[in-house]
Amino acid sequence: MAEIKKTPQERHIGRMALYNRTIIQAISDKLDISNGEALQKFYNSELYIQYSDEDTKVWHFSCKALADMLAYELRHGKLVIPSEV
């Protein structure tokens, strides 16, 4: 049986689907809100737009870092993506 090759975009979507649950929990914990509220805030954020774009590489940040970035975005009205050290 031949192995089915996935495109980079398909692999990215798969990573996102697995990772999103953990991100939502981290956001929920950080903001002290329900998972449903965390999901809504994440999906309606600039962070999510950047996270969804594989080229930005925002998806490689830890769940805690993503939760911190969203908290900052919600508090200050702008997204700041930390630079790598």
HELIX and SHEET records of a PDB file:
HELIX    1   1 PRO A    8  LEU A   31  1                                  24    
HELIX    2   2 ASN A   35  TYR A   43  1                                   9    
HELIX    3   3 GLU A   46  SER A   52  1                                   7    
HELIX    4   4 GLU A   54  THR A   56  5                                   3    
HELIX    5   5 VAL A   58  HIS A   60  5                                   3    
HELIX    6   6 CYS A   63  HIS A   76  1                                  14    
END                                                                             
